[in-house]
């Protein structure tokens, strides 16, 4: 039996003598008053008190737990709505790293492969299937319902998308280039990669800050914030 169940059992056990004693005392008092022909209104009130004592005694712990659980959920949902705004901004900000019509770190890596025979065999997967994942995720943002469960689900989905992007299109290709020899990369492409690498790292740091803040508020570790940083060339 775990500690939480033991504590719950102990709490209920501790209430039984108190409730039983109170019940006996009040019941005895009702009997005495009835015997002495006291006003029946007083007896009715005492019977009502006995009922309340029994309910509170045997169900008070459950009621307390329900109230506490509701309060905690309300607080977590408040945090969820707050952190969702930051999360949504980051998801939309990520679009600049996926846009095939703009220069970004992924395009910089592709250009190195395309313009150097030495790196022509480096494996970079087709980007179309990834774009579809990301577009679908942006649609899922509209399904946020204001709860922690909803935010965690969305964040886990995006973390998988970001992790895939980072590993398949940035980190692993750069490692291959470095293994072959980064000296083979022309200076122009190195400068371009360096520029967009700094922008990308700034985004990863922003996402890590979001994850750290959310984990702190929720007192949990539900949000992934660490991703491998691609090396320099």
WOHU-V63105 format. One record per residue. N is the residue number from 0. RES is the residue in one letter. NEAR is the number of other C-alpha atoms within 10 Angstrom. D_LAST is the distance of its C-alpha to the last C-alpha in whole Angstrom. Layout:
BEGIN
N/RES/NEAR/D_LAST
N/RES/NEAR/D_LAST
END
This chain:
BEGIN
0/X/5/56
1/X/6/53
2/X/8/53
3/X/9/53
4/X/10/56
5/X/10/58
6/X/11/58
7/X/13/59
8/X/11/62
9/X/11/63
10/X/12/63
11/X/16/65
12/X/12/67
13/X/10/68
14/X/15/69
15/X/14/72
16/X/12/74
17/X/12/74
18/X/18/74
19/X/14/77
20/X/11/79
21/X/16/79
22/X/18/80
23/X/12/83
24/X/12/84
25/X/17/84
26/X/16/85
27/X/12/88
28/X/14/89
29/X/21/89
30/X/12/92
31/X/13/94
32/X/15/93
33/X/14/95
34/X/9/97
35/X/9/98
36/X/10/98
37/X/12/96
38/X/10/95
39/X/12/93
40/X/9/90
41/X/13/89
42/X/19/89
43/X/12/87
44/X/12/84
45/X/16/84
46/X/15/83
47/X/12/81
48/X/14/79
49/X/20/80
50/X/13/78
51/X/11/75
52/X/19/75
53/X/17/74
54/X/13/72
55/X/16/70
56/X/19/70
57/X/15/69
58/X/13/67
59/X/15/65
60/X/15/62
61/X/13/61
62/X/13/62
63/X/12/60
64/X/13/57
65/X/12/57
66/X/12/57
67/X/12/54
68/X/12/52
69/X/12/53
70/X/12/52
71/X/13/49
72/X/14/48
73/X/14/49
74/X/15/46
75/X/19/43
76/X/20/44
77/X/14/44
78/X/18/41
79/X/24/39
80/X/17/40
81/X/13/39
82/X/18/35
83/X/23/36
84/X/10/35
85/X/13/32
86/X/22/31
87/X/16/32
88/X/10/30
89/X/16/27
90/X/17/27
91/X/11/28
92/X/12/25
93/X/17/23
94/X/14/24
95/X/14/22
96/X/18/19
97/X/19/21
98/X/13/23
99/X/14/22
100/X/8/24
101/X/11/21
102/X/16/18
103/X/21/16
104/X/23/13
105/X/26/14
106/X/21/15
107/X/21/12
108/X/23/11
109/X/18/14
110/X/15/14
111/X/23/11
112/X/20/13
113/X/14/16
114/X/13/16
115/X/13/14
116/X/10/17
117/X/15/15
118/X/20/13
119/X/12/17
120/X/11/18
121/X/17/15
122/X/13/18
123/X/15/17
124/X/10/21
125/X/10/23
126/X/14/23
127/X/9/26
128/X/9/28
129/X/15/25
130/X/17/26
131/X/10/30
132/X/14/29
133/X/21/28
134/X/11/31
135/X/11/33
136/X/16/32
137/X/16/32
138/X/9/36
139/X/12/36
140/X/17/36
141/X/9/39
142/X/11/41
143/X/16/40
144/X/13/44
145/X/16/43
146/X/18/43
147/X/23/40
148/X/15/41
149/X/16/40
150/X/24/37
151/X/17/35
152/X/14/36
153/X/20/34
154/X/21/31
155/X/14/31
156/X/16/30
157/X/19/28
158/X/18/26
159/X/13/26
160/X/16/25
161/X/16/22
162/X/17/21
163/X/14/21
164/X/19/19
165/X/20/16
166/X/16/17
167/X/17/17
168/X/21/15
169/X/23/12
170/X/20/12
171/X/17/13
172/X/22/12
173/X/21/8
174/X/17/9
175/X/15/11
176/X/20/8
177/X/16/7
178/X/9/11
179/X/13/12
180/X/13/9
181/X/16/6
182/X/11/8
183/X/15/10
184/X/18/8
185/X/12/10
186/X/11/10
187/X/9/12
188/X/16/10
189/X/17/6
190/X/13/9
191/X/18/11
192/X/22/8
193/X/16/8
194/X/14/11
195/X/19/12
196/X/22/10
197/X/13/12
198/X/13/15
199/X/21/15
200/X/15/15
201/X/12/18
202/X/16/19
203/X/21/19
204/X/15/20
205/X/15/23
206/X/23/24
207/X/17/24
208/X/14/26
209/X/20/28
210/X/20/29
211/X/18/29
212/X/14/32
213/X/22/34
214/X/16/34
215/X/12/35
216/X/13/38
217/X/17/39
218/X/10/39
219/X/10/37
220/X/12/33
221/X/18/34
222/X/22/30
223/X/19/27
224/X/17/24
225/X/15/22
226/X/17/19
227/X/12/16
228/X/15/13
229/X/17/9
230/X/13/7
231/X/13/4
232/X/18/0
END
